């Protein structure tokens, strides 16, 4: 697969693509659902909750953090994660705008 020419797309399109790519794995969806349900910063509970290896959880958390969807704070030897509110609001707005931009389902082939 070739390189993506991100420079030909808008900043908003690129940002949305990065966020959606981070969401495109069931483990990451489960992690986000758990963080949202807990309504708190999560430190070590994910391994027990999801049944995945610590290294696997760490890699998924890294992807979510790199996409800006979660933020982490260091507490002792642990890193605790929670939803990044501005990024979450942006994602909600962008996806909502994408879905509401489709107006006429009867005008298709």
Secondary structure by P-SEA (a helix, b strand, c coil): ccccccccccaaaaaaaaaaaaaccaaaaaaaaaaaaacccccccccccccccaaaaaaaaaaaaaaccbbbbbcccbbbbccaaaaaaaaaaaaaaaaaccccccccc
